[in-house]
Amino acid sequence: MEWKSLLCDDRIRSYRRKGSHDLRTEFEKDYHRIILSASFRRLQDKTQVFPLDRSDFIRTRLTHSMEVSSYGKSLGQNISQNIINVIGDESFLPEYAVHVCDILQCAGLLHDIGNPPFGHFGETIIREWFRKNLKEITFHEKRLTEILKPQMIRDFYFFEGNTQALRLVTKLHYLVDVHGMNLTKALLGTIMKYPVSSLEIDKKSGNIKTKKMGYFYADRDVFEEIQKSLGTGGNRHPLAYILEAADDIAYLTADIEDAFKKGCISFTELLRELREYRKVMAEKECLAGKEKQEKTGREDYEQIVNRLEEKYNKAVAGGENAPETYAVQNWIVLVQGHLIASATAGFTDHYEEIMAGTYTKELIAETPGAWMANALGDIALRHAFNSHPILKLEIAAEKILNFLLDEFVHAVIYYDTDTELTAVQEKLISLISDNYMAIYRHYSREKSEIEKLYLRLLLVTDEICGMTDSYAKRLYQELCGQWQG
């Protein structure tokens, strides 16, 4: 892959005008399109970890995305300088460093823009609903699984917010026409972390790019055009690795901080868990004969864990009112710096593989930072994601989304056919976004009945993913007759 192509600033619909007085680069224009969009603003009412939380401190998808954007830009600066000064790749021109930072800043803002309400659990609910119901729903006396193409079926069975993000920014977000935000191809390639279809998902391959799908059957033309312009040839865009690392750093540290603030884990428990993790991992390495190989990671990990206690002791000695809070917040900043350095080293060390499209892991995976990243992920899973408040809210979220999927899917099955809809089905159709309906009508023209049916099912997931947590809850209550006083 070549940087000249990878940083392509063309758009799917070209609109450049000669003699324009706009001095912004194309990537700077992308930034303004994103932050001024309603789709981006809706992230302020979408869950990161704690659904419908009343605290102003707890992160939403909006604040998380802003953090990822910041880390992405920082990583872009570090890595660009390493490409120039350490690796010495002469094809990476000095001005490319600014473009890389701008693209990653935008990609961070966009990376979760396609997520449904109620966090990643919302994706799980959508997948499970289709796996349970698609084979039971009929269209002209045939089961949908007997009608739809295999890729169409798997698009719903393996539904992903990442995939929805590409669809949203290239089609659904009606800026001026059916090309969505009409962003640069370099940016679109960066947010596409998994450049495979739902037919090519292979979680056992050992290659990160086949872990999930990256585009829907309906958007295959967009995917192919992006790949052709960037010259990625079915491989990950190098900046996608950096975006993923920025996302990992943001959520790994934020989940711990939020869990501490919510009382899901105490300072003492956190310190104990971190030390216990070190013992468990050391035992595993000893059994695997890797103790020498992992020595650097273990030593770095131990030093950073010790700093947590040091910061607490410093806070106590300094007379801080909340020494535990002081220690955790300051320690989190230290960890973030450690993980940024690790991701930078990961990209630099594997530069040739990344540019050849043969690197198969996350940037932090083979660095000293892997110890801390794995520990924080494990602790957050047990203390935040499996906490009672989260479990109760996820049960409620399942009821809300299952109800909405039931109602809207059955309403759209015979929409745009000769079969007459019921009065209630027509009313449900009228609730769907006018923009999404316009997109459906445009892309369903001259399509086969099978593809139209598939696009109508996508219309439902488009509508639900466009909902905020509060709107989904309110719509559920209203449709169930639970009137608010």
C-alpha distance (Angstrom), angle and dihedral (degrees) to the residues before:
residue distance angle dihedral
M1 . . .
E2 3.80 . .
W3 3.80 126.8 .
K4 3.79 93.2 -137.0
S5 3.80 89.6 64.0
L6 3.80 96.2 33.2
L7 3.82 90.3 59.6
C8 3.81 92.9 49.9
D9 3.81 109.2 157.2
D10 3.80 95.3 -166.3
R11 3.79 119.6 119.7
I12 3.80 129.4 -142.7
R13 3.79 88.0 -113.3
S14 3.79 109.0 38.3
Y15 3.79 115.3 -144.3
R16 3.81 106.5 159.7
R17 3.76 114.5 144.4
K18 3.77 126.8 -152.6
G19 3.78 115.2 -119.9
S20 3.81 94.6 22.3
H21 3.81 115.4 162.6
D22 3.82 92.1 -151.7
L23 3.82 104.7 116.9
R24 3.80 95.6 -171.9
T25 3.80 120.1 112.1
E26 3.80 116.7 -118.6
F27 3.81 89.8 -105.1
E28 3.81 91.5 53.1
K29 3.80 87.8 52.5
D30 3.81 88.4 53.4
Y31 3.82 89.5 56.0
H32 3.79 93.3 54.6
R33 3.81 92.5 46.1
I34 3.79 90.0 54.5
I35 3.80 101.5 46.1
L36 3.81 92.2 44.8
S37 3.81 93.4 51.7
A38 3.79 126.4 105.1
S39 3.82 89.0 -137.3
F40 3.80 90.0 62.3
R41 3.81 93.4 44.9
R42 3.80 90.7 53.7
L43 3.80 88.9 65.7
Q44 3.80 88.1 76.8
D45 3.81 88.2 73.9
K46 3.79 98.5 42.6
T47 3.78 125.1 96.7
Q48 3.78 125.6 -105.1
V49 3.82 97.9 177.8
F50 3.82 108.7 -39.6
P51 3.84 110.5 57.4
L52 3.81 118.6 -140.2
D53 3.79 91.2 -6.2
R54 3.82 115.2 177.7
S55 3.81 95.1 -151.2
D56 3.80 117.8 104.6
F57 3.80 89.6 -150.0
I58 3.81 99.1 59.3
R59 3.79 114.1 93.5
T60 3.79 124.6 -108.5
R61 3.81 127.0 -163.8
L62 3.81 87.3 -93.3
T63 3.80 96.2 56.0
H64 3.81 90.7 40.5
S65 3.81 90.8 52.2
M66 3.79 91.2 50.0
E67 3.80 89.5 52.2
V68 3.81 91.8 49.3
S69 3.79 88.5 49.1
S70 3.81 90.3 53.7
Y71 3.81 94.3 47.2
G72 3.79 90.5 45.5
K73 3.79 91.7 55.2
S74 3.81 91.9 46.8
L75 3.79 91.7 50.0
G76 3.80 89.5 46.7
Q77 3.80 90.6 55.5
N78 3.80 93.9 47.9
I79 3.79 95.9 44.2
S80 3.80 94.7 44.1
Q81 3.80 90.3 55.1
N82 3.80 90.3 49.1
I83 3.80 91.6 50.9
I84 3.80 89.1 53.4
N85 3.81 102.2 36.6
V86 3.82 106.1 24.8
I87 3.80 105.5 28.0
G88 3.80 94.2 29.7
D89 3.80 96.9 -148.1
E90 3.81 101.9 174.7
S91 3.81 91.5 -166.0
F92 3.82 88.3 67.6
L93 3.79 100.2 82.1
P94 3.84 119.3 -151.5
E95 3.82 91.9 -113.3
Y96 3.80 89.7 57.3
A97 3.82 89.4 72.9
V98 3.81 90.7 68.9
H99 3.81 91.7 46.9
V100 3.80 91.8 50.3
C101 3.81 91.5 52.3
D102 3.81 92.8 47.3
I103 3.81 92.5 48.6
L104 3.81 93.0 48.6
Q105 3.79 91.7 46.4
C106 3.81 89.1 55.2
A107 3.81 93.9 41.7
G108 3.80 90.7 54.9
L109 3.79 90.5 55.4
L110 3.81 91.0 49.5
H111 3.78 104.4 39.5
D112 3.84 95.8 94.3
I113 3.80 98.8 28.4
G114 3.81 92.4 109.7
N115 3.80 96.5 51.4
P116 3.82 118.0 121.8
P117 3.81 123.3 -128.1
F118 3.82 119.9 -69.7
G119 3.79 99.6 35.0
H120 3.78 126.4 -95.3
F121 3.79 88.7 -25.8
G122 3.81 86.7 68.6
E123 3.80 88.9 61.5
T124 3.79 90.1 50.3
I125 3.80 91.8 51.7
I126 3.82 91.9 51.3
R127 3.81 92.4 49.2
E128 3.79 93.1 47.3
W129 3.81 93.0 46.9
F130 3.80 92.5 55.4
R131 3.80 93.9 43.7
K132 3.79 89.3 53.4
N133 3.80 100.2 39.6
L134 3.80 110.7 26.7
K135 3.80 92.8 78.6
E136 3.82 91.1 49.6
I137 3.83 98.9 50.7
T138 3.81 116.9 88.4
F139 3.79 133.7 -154.9
H140 3.81 114.2 -163.3
E141 3.82 89.1 -15.2
K142 3.81 95.1 -52.2
R143 3.80 124.9 107.9
L144 3.77 113.9 -112.0
T145 3.80 90.4 -124.0
E146 3.82 87.9 59.9
I147 3.81 92.5 50.9
L148 3.79 107.5 39.2
K149 3.80 123.2 76.4
P150 3.83 116.8 -105.9
Q151 3.81 93.3 -107.8
M152 3.80 91.2 49.9
I153 3.81 90.6 53.2
R154 3.79 93.8 46.5
D155 3.83 90.6 49.3
F156 3.81 87.0 69.1
Y157 3.81 97.1 35.7
F158 3.83 89.8 55.3
F159 3.80 98.3 31.4
E160 3.81 113.3 169.9
G161 3.79 136.2 -171.3
N162 3.81 88.5 -142.0
T163 3.79 89.7 60.1
Q164 3.78 91.6 45.6
A165 3.81 89.7 53.9
L166 3.81 91.4 62.0
R167 3.80 90.2 47.5
L168 3.79 92.5 48.4
V169 3.79 97.6 51.3
T170 3.82 95.8 41.1
K171 3.82 99.2 42.9
L172 3.79 120.9 -5.7
H173 3.79 102.3 54.5
Y174 3.79 97.5 79.5
L175 3.80 102.4 -150.2
V176 3.79 99.8 154.0
D177 3.80 103.4 -33.6
V178 3.82 145.2 -7.6
H179 3.82 93.4 -60.4
G180 3.80 93.1 82.2
M181 3.80 114.2 -142.9
N182 3.82 88.6 -15.2
L183 3.80 92.9 -139.5
T184 3.80 127.6 -178.3
K185 3.78 116.8 -78.9
A186 3.82 92.2 -124.0
L187 3.80 89.1 59.8
L188 3.80 92.9 45.6
G189 3.80 90.3 51.1
T190 3.80 90.8 50.3
I191 3.82 95.5 54.2
M192 3.82 90.9 48.4
K193 3.81 97.3 88.6
Y194 3.81 94.9 168.2
P195 3.84 111.4 43.9
V196 3.82 95.7 -168.2
S197 3.80 136.6 92.8
S198 3.79 124.4 -115.2
L199 3.82 87.9 -97.1
E200 3.80 90.8 60.3
I201 3.80 99.7 51.1
D202 3.81 109.4 128.6
K203 3.79 114.8 166.7
K204 3.81 91.0 179.0
S205 3.80 95.5 55.6
G206 3.79 94.0 90.0
N207 3.81 89.0 -130.3
I208 3.79 114.2 115.6
K209 3.81 92.3 -148.2
T210 3.84 93.0 67.9
K211 3.82 95.3 48.0
K212 3.82 92.3 98.3
M213 3.79 138.2 -0.9
G214 3.79 122.6 -88.8
Y215 3.79 105.0 -162.7
F216 3.79 141.2 21.9
Y217 3.79 124.5 -118.2
A218 3.82 86.3 -111.9
D219 3.82 90.8 59.0
R220 3.80 99.9 43.6
D221 3.81 91.2 113.1
V222 3.81 90.7 57.1
F223 3.81 91.5 47.5
E224 3.80 92.7 50.5
E225 3.80 93.4 48.7
I226 3.81 92.1 49.9
Q227 3.80 92.3 48.4
K228 3.79 92.4 48.6
S229 3.81 94.6 49.5
L230 3.82 94.5 45.8
G231 3.79 96.0 42.1
T232 3.80 92.6 -132.8
G233 3.80 93.7 137.4
G234 3.79 96.3 -152.9
N235 3.81 93.4 -43.8
R236 3.77 130.1 115.5
H237 3.78 116.9 -86.9
P238 3.84 105.6 -112.7
L239 3.81 90.2 -123.1
A240 3.82 89.5 57.5
Y241 3.81 88.0 70.2
I242 3.79 89.9 54.2
L243 3.81 92.8 47.0
E244 3.79 89.9 51.4
A245 3.80 91.2 50.5
A246 3.82 91.1 49.6
D247 3.81 89.5 51.3
D248 3.81 91.7 48.5
I249 3.80 93.1 49.8
A250 3.80 91.5 48.2
Y251 3.78 98.6 49.8
L252 3.81 98.0 35.7
T253 3.80 92.2 57.5
A254 3.81 97.8 32.7
D255 3.81 94.4 50.9
I256 3.80 90.4 56.1
E257 3.80 92.8 46.4
D258 3.81 92.7 47.0
A259 3.81 92.0 46.0
F260 3.82 89.4 52.0
K261 3.82 91.6 48.6
K262 3.81 90.8 48.9
G263 3.81 91.5 50.8
C264 3.82 93.3 -115.1
I265 3.80 90.1 126.6
S266 3.81 129.8 18.1
F267 3.80 127.8 -141.2
T268 3.80 90.4 -106.6
E269 3.80 92.6 49.5
L270 3.80 92.0 48.2
L271 3.79 92.9 51.6
R272 3.80 91.5 46.2
E273 3.81 92.6 48.0
L274 3.81 92.3 50.1
R275 3.82 91.9 51.2
E276 3.79 92.8 44.3
Y277 3.80 90.6 51.8
R278 3.80 89.9 55.4
K279 3.82 91.1 54.4
V280 3.81 93.7 47.5
M281 3.80 93.3 48.5
A282 3.81 92.8 46.2
E283 3.81 89.6 54.2
K284 3.81 91.4 49.3
E285 3.80 91.6 50.0
C286 3.77 91.8 48.6
L287 3.80 90.2 53.7
A288 3.82 90.5 47.3
G289 3.80 93.4 46.0
K290 3.80 93.0 -120.6
E291 3.80 100.4 117.9
K292 3.81 93.7 114.4
Q293 3.79 93.3 43.0
E294 3.80 92.2 54.2
K295 3.80 98.0 39.5
T296 3.81 95.7 107.8
G297 3.80 93.5 49.6
R298 3.79 91.8 47.7
E299 3.79 94.1 49.4
D300 3.82 92.8 47.3
Y301 3.79 89.5 48.1
E302 3.79 93.2 51.1
Q303 3.79 92.2 49.1
I304 3.79 93.0 50.9
V305 3.82 93.1 46.4
N306 3.81 89.7 51.3
R307 3.80 88.9 53.5
L308 3.81 89.7 63.7
E309 3.79 91.3 62.3
E310 3.81 91.1 41.6
K311 3.80 90.9 55.1
Y312 3.80 90.4 49.9
N313 3.81 92.0 51.1
K314 3.81 89.9 47.7
A315 3.81 90.5 51.9
V316 3.82 92.0 50.1
A317 3.80 91.7 48.0
G318 3.80 90.3 48.2
G319 3.80 92.9 52.1
E320 3.81 96.6 -115.0
N321 3.82 112.5 176.5
A322 3.82 92.9 -136.8
P323 3.82 106.1 26.8
E324 3.80 94.5 170.0
T325 3.80 92.5 54.0
Y326 3.80 90.9 45.0
A327 3.80 90.7 51.1
V328 3.81 96.5 47.7
Q329 3.80 95.4 45.9
N330 3.80 93.9 47.6
W331 3.79 92.2 43.5
I332 3.82 91.2 52.2
V333 3.82 89.0 58.5
L334 3.80 89.4 52.8
V335 3.80 91.3 50.6
Q336 3.80 91.5 49.5
G337 3.80 90.4 55.4
H338 3.81 90.5 48.8
L339 3.81 92.6 51.8
I340 3.82 93.0 45.6
A341 3.80 89.5 53.6
S342 3.81 90.3 47.7
A343 3.80 93.8 50.4
T344 3.80 90.2 47.9
A345 3.80 90.3 52.3
G346 3.81 91.2 45.6
F347 3.81 92.5 56.3
T348 3.82 93.0 43.2
D349 3.81 94.8 47.8
H350 3.81 93.5 48.5
Y351 3.79 98.1 35.6
E352 3.81 96.9 124.2
E353 3.82 92.7 48.5
I354 3.81 91.7 47.3
M355 3.81 92.3 50.5
A356 3.82 90.6 46.6
G357 3.80 91.3 50.5
T358 3.80 92.8 -120.6
Y359 3.81 101.7 108.7
T360 3.79 107.8 108.3
K361 3.81 106.5 -176.6
E362 3.80 141.8 66.5
L363 3.80 116.3 -86.4
I364 3.81 95.1 -112.9
A365 3.82 94.6 44.4
E366 3.81 96.8 90.9
T367 3.80 99.0 34.2
P368 3.81 133.8 87.0
G369 3.81 87.1 -100.6
A370 3.81 90.6 69.6
W371 3.81 89.9 81.9
M372 3.79 93.3 58.2
A373 3.81 94.6 39.1
N374 3.81 92.1 53.5
A375 3.79 92.9 44.9
L376 3.80 94.4 51.0
G377 3.81 91.9 46.5
D378 3.79 91.7 51.3
I379 3.81 93.7 47.1
A380 3.81 93.4 47.5
L381 3.79 91.5 49.5
R382 3.79 93.1 55.4
H383 3.80 100.6 36.5
A384 3.81 104.7 31.7
F385 3.79 110.4 23.0
N386 3.79 93.8 40.0
S387 3.81 96.0 42.4
H388 3.80 117.5 122.4
P389 3.84 95.9 -112.4
I390 3.81 90.9 53.8
L391 3.80 93.9 45.4
K392 3.82 92.4 51.1
L393 3.79 93.0 47.8
E394 3.80 91.9 47.6
I395 3.80 90.5 53.6
A396 3.81 88.3 53.3
A397 3.82 90.6 46.4
E398 3.79 90.4 53.8
K399 3.79 91.4 55.0
I400 3.80 91.7 48.7
L401 3.81 97.2 48.5
N402 3.81 95.0 39.9
F403 3.80 89.4 53.9
L404 3.80 93.4 48.5
L405 3.81 92.2 47.1
D406 3.80 91.0 49.1
E407 3.79 93.1 51.3
F408 3.80 100.9 40.7
V409 3.81 98.5 40.4
H410 3.80 92.7 52.7
A411 3.80 89.3 46.5
V412 3.82 95.3 54.3
I413 3.81 99.6 42.3
Y414 3.82 93.5 89.0
Y415 3.79 97.8 24.1
D416 3.81 111.8 123.3
T417 3.83 91.6 21.6
D418 3.80 133.9 98.6
T419 3.81 91.3 -99.6
E420 3.78 113.1 103.4
L421 3.80 116.8 -120.8
T422 3.76 124.4 -136.2
A423 3.79 118.6 -108.6
V424 3.80 91.1 -106.3
Q425 3.81 92.1 49.4
E426 3.80 90.4 52.5
K427 3.80 90.4 50.7
L428 3.80 90.9 50.4
I429 3.81 90.4 50.9
S430 3.80 89.3 52.2
L431 3.82 89.4 57.7
I432 3.81 92.5 61.3
S433 3.81 116.0 100.6
D434 3.80 113.5 -84.9
N435 3.81 88.8 -137.0
Y436 3.79 92.8 54.3
M437 3.79 90.9 47.0
A438 3.82 89.6 51.8
I439 3.81 90.3 50.7
Y440 3.81 90.4 50.1
R441 3.80 92.1 51.1
H442 3.80 92.2 48.1
Y443 3.81 97.6 48.5
S444 3.82 95.7 38.6
R445 3.80 93.7 59.2
E446 3.80 112.3 122.0
K447 3.79 90.8 -4.0
S448 3.80 123.0 136.8
E449 3.80 119.9 -98.1
I450 3.80 89.2 -107.5
E451 3.79 93.5 55.0
K452 3.81 92.0 44.4
L453 3.80 89.0 53.6
Y454 3.81 89.8 50.2
L455 3.81 91.1 48.9
R456 3.80 90.6 51.4
L457 3.81 90.3 54.7
L458 3.81 88.3 49.6
L459 3.79 87.2 50.4
V460 3.80 87.9 64.0
T461 3.80 95.0 49.1
D462 3.82 88.4 44.9
E463 3.79 89.9 54.8
I464 3.80 95.4 45.8
C465 3.81 93.9 46.0
G466 3.78 88.7 52.3
M467 3.81 90.7 58.7
T468 3.79 123.6 97.1
D469 3.81 120.4 -135.5
S470 3.80 92.0 -103.8
Y471 3.79 94.8 46.4
A472 3.81 93.0 49.4
K473 3.81 90.4 50.0
R474 3.81 92.5 46.3
L475 3.82 93.9 46.9
Y476 3.79 90.6 49.5
Q477 3.79 91.0 52.0
E478 3.80 93.3 46.9
L479 3.81 94.5 47.7
C480 3.82 89.5 48.4
G481 3.80 90.1 52.5
Q482 3.80 94.2 -111.1
W483 3.81 95.3 143.8
Q484 3.75 118.0 -163.2
G485 3.80 117.9 -127.1
